[in-house]
Amino acid sequence: MTTGTDENVFVKNGELIIKPTLQEEQFLGSNYTLDLRGHGCTGSGWSDCVATTNTTNGTIINPIKSGRINTRRGASIKYGRIEVVAKLPSGDWLWPAIWMLPKDNAYGPWPRSGEIDIAESRGNDPSYAQGGRNVVSSTLHFGPDSNHNGWWRNNVKREALHTTYAAGYNTFGIEVSLICLCRPFVSTNQTSSGARSTSSPTSTRAYSRSCIRTSTSPSSSTETSPRPMPTAPVLTTPGSTPRATPPPSTRSSTSS
């Protein structure tokens, strides 16, 4: 469950903080229906705005509240490089995500107009069957409707070696040029303090220059260099799930 209050999203000491908090206990211990339709919920589907705790069948309202922010009104790009420096959260029920969505759904509603997932993870322990905070995945969403979404054709997972993505700050990013969408990358600049390290002699970089072709140039079939873009200012803080301030129409969420 995401909220629009400063309980979960706020700026402190010049740093953007997305902070998960516990749900109200009254929603969890007994039968309860939380209906946010007409009360600020912006989702289009019933399940976007309504959740239920049912002690008979075992369903429960998500016990974690968090934040979801985007840059739709502030910034967008067509070509360039996006980098987000973030320390991912630890804890069950958390699903940190850094997504890119079209500013305008020119080809129709999701997923027809596409979605680029730069990084998604879970806050669970690494022993979690599908991977916890030690695994980050990237993918493209596309297709005529949600039942024919081709995300599974290009989903890529990257496992952190001997650490997790919640242990320190990492750089997550993607590069898009005129004819090529280069696969998302992760640069592991692990630090555990509040100060972020932008260059570390022990850091490693997982970056693939292989590309998914987005268009064909009649004069050249080779990849062209992307237009240079200034690096977006990124605000981070320990123990939170920070986001870059100006990635293009980026939707962020930390709650499953």
C-alpha positions as CSV (number, residue, x, y, z in Angstrom):
1,M,0.0,0.0,0.0
2,T,1.4,3.4,-1.0
3,T,0.5,6.7,0.5
4,G,0.7,10.3,-0.5
5,T,1.8,11.6,2.9
6,D,5.2,12.7,4.3
7,E,5.1,9.7,6.6
8,N,6.6,7.7,3.7
9,V,8.1,10.2,1.3
10,F,10.0,13.2,2.5
11,V,13.3,15.2,2.1
12,K,15.6,15.4,5.1
13,N,19.0,17.2,5.1
14,G,18.8,17.4,1.3
15,E,18.2,13.7,0.9
16,L,15.1,12.1,-0.6
17,I,13.8,9.3,1.7
18,I,11.2,6.7,0.8
19,K,10.5,5.1,4.1
20,P,8.3,2.0,4.6
21,T,6.2,2.1,7.8
22,L,3.8,-0.4,9.5
23,Q,0.1,-0.5,8.6
24,E,-2.5,0.4,11.3
25,E,-3.1,-2.7,13.5
26,Q,-6.9,-2.3,13.2
27,F,-6.7,-3.3,9.6
28,L,-4.8,-6.6,10.2
29,G,-6.1,-8.4,13.2
30,S,-9.8,-8.9,12.3
31,N,-12.0,-8.8,9.2
32,Y,-11.7,-5.5,7.5
33,T,-12.1,-3.9,4.1
34,L,-10.0,-0.9,3.2
35,D,-11.8,0.9,0.4
36,L,-9.9,4.0,-0.9
37,R,-12.1,4.7,-3.9
38,G,-13.1,8.3,-3.8
39,H,-10.5,9.0,-1.1
40,G,-7.4,9.9,-3.2
41,C,-6.7,6.5,-4.8
42,T,-5.5,7.0,-8.4
43,G,-5.7,3.4,-9.5
44,S,-8.0,2.4,-12.3
45,G,-8.9,-1.1,-11.2
46,W,-10.9,-2.3,-8.2
47,S,-7.9,-4.1,-6.7
48,D,-5.8,-0.9,-7.0
49,C,-8.0,0.8,-4.3
50,V,-9.6,-2.0,-2.3
51,A,-7.9,-4.5,0.0
52,T,-9.3,-6.9,2.5
53,T,-8.3,-8.8,5.6
54,N,-10.3,-12.0,6.0
55,T,-9.4,-14.2,8.9
56,T,-11.3,-17.2,7.4
57,N,-9.5,-17.5,4.1
58,G,-6.2,-16.1,5.3
59,T,-6.0,-12.9,3.2
60,I,-4.5,-9.8,4.7
61,I,-4.1,-6.2,3.9
62,N,-0.5,-5.4,3.1
63,P,1.0,-4.7,6.5
64,I,3.5,-2.2,5.1
65,K,2.9,1.3,3.8
66,S,5.4,3.0,1.5
67,G,5.7,5.6,-1.2
68,R,5.3,5.9,-5.0
69,I,6.7,8.9,-6.8
70,N,7.2,9.8,-10.5
71,T,8.7,12.6,-12.6
72,R,5.8,12.9,-15.1
73,R,5.3,16.6,-14.3
74,G,8.9,17.4,-13.9
75,A,11.2,15.8,-16.4
76,S,11.4,13.4,-19.3
77,I,13.9,12.4,-21.9
78,K,13.8,10.6,-25.3
79,Y,17.5,9.5,-25.6
80,G,20.3,9.4,-23.1
81,R,21.5,7.7,-20.0
82,I,19.7,7.3,-16.7
83,E,21.6,6.5,-13.5
84,V,20.0,6.1,-10.1
85,V,22.1,5.7,-7.0
86,A,20.1,3.8,-4.3
87,K,20.4,1.7,-1.2
88,L,17.6,-0.9,-1.3
89,P,15.5,-1.7,1.8
90,S,15.5,-4.8,4.0
91,G,12.3,-6.5,5.2
92,D,9.5,-8.7,4.1
93,W,6.6,-7.3,2.1
94,L,8.9,-4.8,0.4
95,W,9.3,-4.6,-3.4
96,P,11.6,-1.7,-4.4
97,A,11.4,-0.8,-8.0
98,I,12.8,1.8,-10.4
99,W,10.7,1.9,-13.5
100,M,10.4,4.0,-16.7
101,L,7.0,4.6,-18.2
102,P,6.0,6.6,-21.3
103,K,5.0,10.2,-20.6
104,D,2.1,9.7,-23.0
105,N,0.5,6.3,-23.7
106,A,0.7,6.9,-27.5
107,Y,0.0,3.2,-28.3
108,G,-2.6,2.6,-25.7
109,P,-2.8,1.6,-22.0
110,W,-0.2,-0.6,-20.3
111,P,1.6,-2.6,-21.5
112,R,0.9,-1.5,-25.1
113,S,3.0,1.7,-24.7
114,G,5.7,-0.2,-22.9
115,E,7.6,-0.1,-19.6
116,I,11.3,-0.3,-18.9
117,D,12.2,-1.8,-15.5
118,I,15.7,-0.6,-14.7
119,A,15.8,-2.5,-11.4
120,E,13.4,-4.5,-9.2
121,S,14.1,-6.4,-6.1
122,R,12.6,-7.8,-2.9
123,G,13.4,-6.9,0.7
124,N,13.3,-10.5,1.7
125,D,16.3,-12.5,3.1
126,P,18.5,-14.0,0.4
127,S,17.1,-17.4,1.3
128,Y,13.7,-16.4,-0.3
129,A,12.9,-18.9,-3.0
130,Q,12.7,-16.3,-5.9
131,G,15.6,-14.3,-4.6
132,G,15.6,-11.6,-2.0
133,R,17.6,-8.4,-1.5
134,N,20.6,-10.2,-3.1
135,V,19.0,-10.2,-6.5
136,V,18.0,-7.4,-8.9
137,S,16.0,-8.0,-12.1
138,S,15.5,-5.8,-15.2
139,T,13.0,-6.3,-18.0
140,L,10.8,-4.7,-20.7
141,H,7.1,-4.9,-20.6
142,F,5.3,-4.9,-24.0
143,G,2.3,-6.5,-25.7
144,P,-1.3,-6.0,-26.7
145,D,-2.7,-6.5,-23.2
146,S,-1.7,-7.7,-19.8
147,N,-2.5,-11.3,-20.6
148,H,0.1,-11.2,-23.5
149,N,2.9,-9.3,-21.8
150,G,6.2,-10.3,-23.2
151,W,8.3,-9.4,-20.1
152,W,9.4,-13.0,-19.6
153,R,11.3,-13.0,-23.0
154,N,13.9,-10.5,-21.8
155,N,13.9,-10.7,-18.0
156,V,17.5,-10.6,-16.6
157,K,18.5,-11.2,-13.0
158,R,21.8,-10.1,-11.4
159,E,22.9,-11.6,-8.1
160,A,25.1,-9.7,-5.7
161,L,28.2,-11.7,-4.7
162,H,28.8,-12.2,-1.0
163,T,26.6,-9.2,-0.2
164,T,23.2,-7.7,-0.9
165,Y,21.8,-4.6,-2.6
166,A,20.7,-3.4,0.8
167,A,24.2,-3.4,2.2
168,G,25.3,-0.2,0.5
169,Y,24.7,2.2,-2.4
170,N,24.7,0.9,-5.9
171,T,24.3,2.7,-9.3
172,F,21.4,1.3,-11.4
173,G,20.9,2.6,-14.9
174,I,20.1,2.3,-18.6
175,E,21.3,3.9,-21.8
176,V,19.0,4.6,-24.8
177,S,20.2,5.8,-28.2
178,L,18.4,6.6,-31.5
179,I,18.5,3.0,-32.7
180,C,19.4,1.0,-29.6
181,L,18.1,0.3,-26.1
182,C,21.1,-0.9,-24.2
183,R,20.4,-3.4,-21.5
184,P,20.2,-2.0,-17.9
185,F,23.4,-2.2,-15.8
186,V,24.4,-2.2,-12.2
187,S,27.5,-0.6,-10.8
188,T,28.3,-1.9,-7.3
189,N,29.8,1.0,-5.4
190,Q,29.1,-0.5,-2.0
191,T,29.3,1.8,1.0
192,S,27.5,1.4,4.3
193,S,27.8,5.0,5.7
194,G,25.7,8.0,4.8
195,A,28.4,9.3,2.4
196,R,28.1,7.8,-1.1
197,S,31.2,6.6,-2.9
198,T,31.2,7.5,-6.6
199,S,34.5,5.9,-7.3
200,S,35.9,3.0,-5.4
201,P,39.0,0.9,-6.3
202,T,37.2,-2.2,-5.2
203,S,33.9,-1.6,-7.0
204,T,32.8,-3.8,-9.9
205,R,30.6,-2.9,-12.8
206,A,28.1,-5.2,-14.5
207,Y,27.3,-3.5,-17.7
208,S,26.2,-5.1,-21.0
209,R,26.5,-3.1,-24.2
210,S,24.5,-5.6,-26.2
211,C,21.4,-3.9,-27.5
212,I,17.8,-4.3,-28.4
213,R,17.2,-2.6,-31.7
214,T,14.5,0.0,-31.6
215,S,14.6,1.3,-35.1
216,T,16.7,1.0,-38.3
217,S,18.7,3.8,-39.8
218,P,18.8,3.6,-43.7
219,S,22.3,5.0,-43.8
220,S,23.8,2.7,-41.1
221,S,23.0,-0.6,-39.4
222,T,25.5,-0.1,-36.6
223,E,24.8,1.3,-33.2
224,T,25.3,5.0,-32.7
225,S,26.5,6.6,-29.5
226,P,23.7,8.0,-27.4
227,R,23.3,11.7,-27.0
228,P,25.3,13.0,-24.0
229,M,23.0,13.8,-21.1
230,P,23.9,15.4,-17.8
231,T,23.9,13.0,-14.9
232,A,20.7,13.4,-12.9
233,P,21.1,14.5,-9.3
234,V,20.4,11.6,-7.0
235,L,19.4,11.9,-3.3
236,T,20.2,9.0,-1.0
237,T,20.1,8.1,2.6
238,P,20.9,5.0,4.6
239,G,18.1,2.5,5.4
240,S,15.8,3.9,2.7
241,T,15.0,3.4,-0.9
242,P,16.0,6.6,-2.6
243,R,15.2,7.6,-6.2
244,A,16.7,9.9,-8.8
245,T,15.0,13.2,-9.1
246,P,14.7,13.5,-12.8
247,P,14.6,10.2,-14.6
248,P,12.0,10.3,-17.4
249,S,8.5,9.7,-16.2
250,T,9.8,7.2,-13.7
251,R,7.4,5.5,-11.3
252,S,8.8,4.2,-8.1
253,S,7.4,1.8,-5.5
254,T,8.7,0.0,-2.5
255,S,5.6,-1.9,-1.5
256,S,4.3,-5.2,-3.1
